[in-house]
Amino acid sequence: MTQSYIVTDALGELGSAVAARLARDSVRLCLSYDEREVQEPEGQGQRLTPSDLTERLSASGAEVEWIPGRFDDPETAESLMRAALDGDATLAGVVGCANAPATGRLLDVSPETWRATADTHLTGMFLLARAFGRAVRLGHPAALVLITSPAGLHPIAGASPLGAISAGVAILAQCVALETAKYGGRAYAVSQWATTLPSSQPGGYGKAGADLVAALATDRFVPLPSDLGPNTVAELVDFLIHTPEQLASIVESAGNQVASYRRTPRLTFALREDSTPADVLSALNGYAQRM
Amino acid sequence: MTEQMNGSKLSGQLALVTGGGNGIGRACAHALAALGAEVAVLDLGCDPTGAGPSEQAATGVAEEIRAEGGRAIGIFADVADERSVATALEDLRKRSGPPQIAVMAAAIMRNRMSFNMTEAEWSGVVDVHLFGTLHVLRGVLPAMVERDYGRIVTFTSIAGLFGVTGAASYAAAKAAIEALTRTVADEYRDRDITVNAISPGARTRLGESASATERGAAGQQLAMGPLQQRTGLPQPKERGEPHHVARTVAALCLPECRLTGACVHTTGNMVSIVPPWQRHQVIAAVGPGGLDLEHWAGALR
């Protein structure tokens, strides 16, 4: 039986690395890209073309089908899913990559940029997640992986709208994991810092980029070279898709590190019915002082 | 002036409260007025699904506040519409000046499992919550920066902090608001401008409307019960009411507030700080011998 996978933004650094990682015999890869990006290269050298990547993936024995289209167009996700489920194929994994690195301080980012980032990154991920959920309910116990940015987990100055939208994508994955679990679905948000996009390079966004690297770094953190970083993320994606249990739904791949994320409430206190706002503030200011 | 309206901690300040016509927003408007603020009650007057705009919601609450001896005006505007917000703020500036306080409680819900959700249901919720917050932030911040003073309270949700079934659009928008709040707070940390997010738990028509939707469990989870157990948040002795939330919101609007970039969950008599996402387990993806796959599953559970 053919196992099928969907990968969006498959001509991007990360999408192509994921597609290459998943390519093998008896596999169908349903890949998409946004035609606008192919037509408008950003001076980053020769961009990968669909035929280049098809040749590379086919050499691994995979069947490749391209569905070009805008990520925020519902028809793109639905066409990808139709192609993935065609014939006797079983859906194994859906990987949402989207190149939406817009960032800046709140008042410096135009409403149009906000809207474009939300449409591409957040709405696009929802449309893909919806198609995934419908397929899972049809009897395809697959995994969804939404690639997002660490700016959503480590909010810092100068990182909107990417930070806000990435946080939304992370929780979307968590919601989908909860909603599809009883049908055999699994869902993850992978926060990645491994590609050579401007957003991923230290200093690529000035202080915001440097602050983000500082937030990611632990005493064991080692950045990886550009030829290895995307492959490491792709390895993690492959691992998550093929591990049959739902692991932590928010995962990070940054440099040489893989991490799971959680949050635990702090400073819980009880109020009396007659407590005033000043009483509440006293406790909150005490917390602020300790932090 | 009534006994309730004798506060002076916020006298001379103008507070904008979006979604002030009902529920928690209305309670916030009353709480800020009770502390002496002039309140601009902004509301589109829709029901929880976003249907049926009406000026009455905003003007009605403003009348309630004035009847108690406070100062308030009602503003009929749509937070999801950037022009509507800009016009409302310009009119407000001409009448009373720019607000020193902004509380963003406007909300709708269209609960449905993600695999059944329409594009319109998704974008309707994202537009009101995320873009509604963004439009107001962009509208009020320049004057706050100019004056080097401001108190901003955004509204996130336990759904946005931990995920929930049956409300993916709401959860995603609320998660984005939480991150945006922390980001903007960081951008103005060197000024006397505080930006905090509230995650409220209270009995409101919004929460009750969720129970009548396709996935009634979402409403119950948002209010209390299973979700709070999963998250480690405290269970209040009694289900919270809007005025409990408003008390904490008012605290964050006081001039003495030093907390910024925080997310405060408040329900009933309980208040908790919810920190950002934190690494639970960290492992080296690449060890000396290559990718260290056998340790991944254990670390990522």
Interface residues (C-beta under 8 A of the other chain):
Chain A: P74 R105 L106 L107 P111 W114 R115 A118 L122 T123 F126 L127 A129 R130 F132 G133 R134 V136 R137 A151 G152 L153 H154 P155 I156 A157 G158 A159 S160 P161 G163 A164 I165 S166 A167 G168 V169 A170 I171 L172 Q174 C175 V176 A177 L178 E179 T180 T218 R220 L224 L228 T232 E235 L236 F239 T243 E245 L247 A248 S249 I250 V251 E252 S253 N256 Q257 V258 A259 S260 Y261 R262 R263 T264 P265 R266 L267 T268 F269 A270 L271 R272 E273 S275 T276 P277 A278 D279 V280 L281 A283 L284 N285 Y287 A288 Q289
Chain B: K9 A31 L35 E82 M113 S114 F115 M117 E119 W122 S123 V126 L130 F131 L134 H135 L137 R138 L141 P142 V145 A159 G160 L161 F162 G163 V164 T165 G166 A167 A168 S169 A171 A172 A173 K174 A175 A176 I177 E178 A179 L180 T181 R182 T183 V184 D186 E187 R189 T231 G232 L233 P234 H244 R247 T248 A250 A251 L252 C253 L254 E256 C257 R258 L259 T260 G261 A262 V264 H265 N269 M270 V271 S272 I273 V274 P275 P276 W277 Q278 R279 H280 Q281 V282 I283 A284 A285 V286 L291 L293 W296 A297 A299 L300 R301
